[in-house]
Amino acid sequence: MAYDQEAVRTLYRKLLSLYPRAFRERLGESMEQTFNDLRNERKQQTEQGSFGFVVWLFAETAIGVIKEHVLLVKQGDTMKTVTADFRSAAIISLIFMLPFAFLDFLFNQSVLEPIVLFGTLWLLPMAFLVILVPMVRTVRAGNSIMANPVNLLFRVAFLALIAMLWGSLLIDQLPCFIGVPNCD
């Protein structure tokens, strides 16, 4: 199967751009060079196309992107990362929601609907805590949370939105939780 070499390079560059900024700045260029070297070496070793090999490299890199974003979350700099780079926020949200979306799609909202519901009821408080913890740490350290009022405004707005979503979902599903028949 023939494929355009430049398109593959461009796609790989775009995939590398999904890494966190610090990681990308430190290792992005060398990763791209390694990708090109491995692909050229594979092309010389086999006369067949290297499509499968390229797919394997893309999959391995995508897994690396996810691992690096999970590592950022574990380090506790989540809010700093999220406010500095909105792609990180999108990728972290995708990582958390992808299993629920996949299950929802796979079983057509019938068999696993409670798993999706309770997953969402879990995810919203987790997002609330991720936004709230840096604010609490700032206050406990004796610093003013008013140092950056725009950031504070966005955080408070997101906290209010998350609280309203969680509360409305809970109120909507409360009849089902207490056992009312034929609830939706």
SENUDO-622221 format. One line per 4 residues: their letters; for each residue x, y, z of C-alpha. Coordinates in nm, 4 decimals. Layout:
SENUDO-622221
A> X/Y/Z | ...;
This chain:
SENUDO-622221
MAYD> 0.0000/0.0000/0.0000 | 0.1537/0.3266/-0.1082 | 0.1218/0.6338/0.1061 | 0.2565/0.9832/0.0816;
QEAV> 0.5837/1.0229/0.2770 | 0.5315/1.3923/0.3454 | 0.1790/1.3296/0.4743 | 0.3161/1.0721/0.7183;
RTLY> 0.5784/1.3199/0.8432 | 0.3147/1.5897/0.8835 | 0.0802/1.3573/1.0729 | 0.3628/1.2498/1.3025;
RKLL> 0.4526/1.6144/1.3709 | 0.0886/1.6803/1.4610 | 0.0899/1.3771/1.6901 | 0.4060/1.5057/1.8599;
SLYP> 0.2354/1.8430/1.9111 | -0.0075/1.6686/2.1488 | 0.2711/1.6095/2.4014 | 0.2909/1.8550/2.6920;
RAFR> 0.4828/2.1690/2.5977 | 0.7906/2.1086/2.8175 | 0.8272/1.7520/2.6923 | 0.7745/1.8589/2.3314;
ERLG> 1.0319/2.1367/2.3533 | 1.2880/1.9058/2.5118 | 1.2426/1.5914/2.3007 | 1.0123/1.6704/2.0072;
ESME> 1.2807/1.7322/1.7455 | 1.4816/1.4228/1.8378 | 1.1659/1.2096/1.8386 | 1.0801/1.3306/1.4896;
QTFN> 1.4334/1.2555/1.3701 | 1.4219/0.9080/1.5276 | 1.0882/0.8421/1.3584 | 1.2310/0.9390/1.0185;
DLRN> 1.5456/0.7298/1.0756 | 1.3497/0.4218/1.1832 | 1.1121/0.4540/0.8893 | 1.3993/0.4913/0.6400;
ERKQ> 1.5861/0.1984/0.7941 | 1.2765/-0.0186/0.7764 | 1.2240/0.0826/0.4119 | 1.5798/-0.0250/0.3252;
QTEQ> 1.5507/-0.3590/0.5068 | 1.2275/-0.4668/0.3417 | 1.1117/-0.4173/-0.0101 | 0.7507/-0.4281/0.1035;
GSFG> 0.5695/-0.1236/0.2262 | 0.6212/-0.0221/0.5864 | 0.2607/0.0745/0.6531 | 0.2199/-0.1619/0.9505;
FVVW> 0.5447/-0.0400/1.1007 | 0.4356/0.3232/1.0679 | 0.0994/0.2434/1.2309 | 0.2846/0.0720/1.5168;
LFAE> 0.5069/0.3809/1.5664 | 0.2013/0.6103/1.5654 | 0.0266/0.3887/1.8239 | 0.3338/0.3801/2.0463;
TAIG> 0.3683/0.7583/2.0277 | -0.0025/0.8093/2.1051 | 0.0367/0.5917/2.4149 | 0.3380/0.8023/2.5126;
VIKE> 0.1283/1.1202/2.4789 | -0.1323/0.9780/2.7157 | 0.1347/0.8639/2.9636 | 0.2972/1.2073/2.9711;
HVLL> -0.0354/1.3810/3.0377 | -0.1175/1.1321/3.3140 | 0.2270/1.2026/3.4617 | 0.1461/1.5753/3.4629;
VKQG> -0.1746/1.5053/3.6537 | 0.0156/1.2919/3.9067 | 0.2719/1.5677/3.9616 | -0.0039/1.7983/4.0844;
DTMK> 0.0582/2.0834/3.8408 | -0.2737/2.0225/3.6703 | -0.4152/2.3731/3.6973 | -0.0883/2.5317/3.5890;
TVTA> -0.0815/2.3032/3.2866 | -0.4510/2.3448/3.2064 | -0.4440/2.7215/3.2219 | -0.1188/2.7483/3.0242;
DFRS> -0.1995/2.4961/2.7528 | -0.5638/2.4272/2.6653 | -0.4662/2.1222/2.4576 | -0.3600/1.9542/2.7824;
AAII> -0.7024/2.0188/2.9314 | -0.8692/1.8714/2.6251 | -0.6476/1.5629/2.6244 | -0.6902/1.5031/2.9980;
SLIF> -1.0684/1.5338/2.9617 | -1.0610/1.2973/2.6665 | -0.8586/1.0443/2.8656 | -1.1117/1.0510/3.1487;
MLPF> -1.4253/1.0452/2.9320 | -1.3162/0.8077/2.6538 | -1.3901/0.4842/2.8433 | -1.7398/0.6039/2.9323;
AFLD> -1.8122/0.7240/2.5795 | -1.6865/0.3951/2.4356 | -1.9033/0.1922/2.6714 | -2.2016/0.4132/2.5962;
FLFN> -2.1524/0.3696/2.2215 | -2.0808/-0.0023/2.2487 | -2.3913/-0.0913/2.4432 | -2.6277/0.1714/2.3056;
QSVL> -2.7169/0.3268/2.6421 | -2.9067/0.0249/2.7639 | -2.6926/-0.2267/2.9490 | -2.4202/0.0034/3.0782;
EPIV> -2.6198/0.3227/3.1290 | -2.5664/0.3104/3.5070 | -2.1891/0.2840/3.4545 | -2.1908/0.5927/3.2338;
LFGT> -2.4159/0.7768/3.4809 | -2.2062/0.6931/3.7854 | -1.8867/0.7590/3.5907 | -2.0123/1.1078/3.5126;
LWLL> -2.1250/1.1572/3.8719 | -1.7694/1.0646/3.9746 | -1.5930/1.2686/3.7074 | -1.7659/1.5977/3.7859;
PMAF> -1.6560/1.6066/4.1540 | -1.3040/1.5072/4.0457 | -1.2954/1.8038/3.8076 | -1.4305/2.0219/4.0890;
LVIL> -1.1444/1.9115/4.3164 | -0.8809/1.9578/4.0468 | -0.9917/2.3191/4.0117 | -1.0414/2.3831/4.3850;
VPMV> -0.7231/2.2316/4.5329 | -0.4785/2.4899/4.3886 | -0.6986/2.7693/4.5223 | -0.7001/2.6148/4.8709;
RTVR> -0.3222/2.5624/4.8595 | -0.2710/2.9268/4.7673 | -0.4827/3.0461/5.0603 | -0.3187/2.8028/5.3054;
AGNS> 0.0260/2.9221/5.1967 | -0.0755/3.2749/5.2958 | -0.0849/3.4098/4.9415 | -0.3679/3.6146/4.7964;
IMAN> -0.5993/3.4414/4.5534 | -0.6736/3.7853/4.4097 | -0.3242/3.8037/4.2576 | -0.4687/3.6902/3.9257;
PVNL> -0.8380/3.7961/3.9193 | -0.9080/3.6721/3.5659 | -0.7838/3.3234/3.6550 | -0.9902/3.3349/3.9752;
LFRV> -1.2992/3.4388/3.7797 | -1.2610/3.1462/3.5381 | -1.2052/2.9016/3.8228 | -1.5089/3.0205/4.0158;
AFLA> -1.7220/3.0107/3.6990 | -1.6113/2.6539/3.6231 | -1.6717/2.5510/3.9846 | -2.0243/2.6932/3.9680;
LIAM> -2.0891/2.5226/3.6329 | -1.9649/2.1863/3.7588 | -2.1722/2.2169/4.0779 | -2.4860/2.3027/3.8781;
LWGS> -2.4298/2.0144/3.6340 | -2.3714/1.7647/3.9131 | -2.6697/1.8899/4.1132 | -2.9063/1.8866/3.8160;
LLID> -2.7929/1.5360/3.7173 | -2.8429/1.4131/4.0724 | -3.1883/1.5725/4.0980 | -3.2835/1.4304/3.7576;
QLPC> -3.1779/1.0782/3.8562 | -3.2955/1.0879/4.2189 | -3.6249/0.9070/4.1434 | -3.4232/0.6227/3.9897;
FIGV> -3.1941/0.6091/4.2938 | -3.4858/0.5717/4.5345 | -3.6548/0.3039/4.3259 | -3.9358/0.4760/4.1372;
PNCD> -4.0452/0.2412/3.8563 | -4.0119/0.3462/3.4906 | -3.7741/0.6341/3.5586 | -3.5513/0.7732/3.2852;
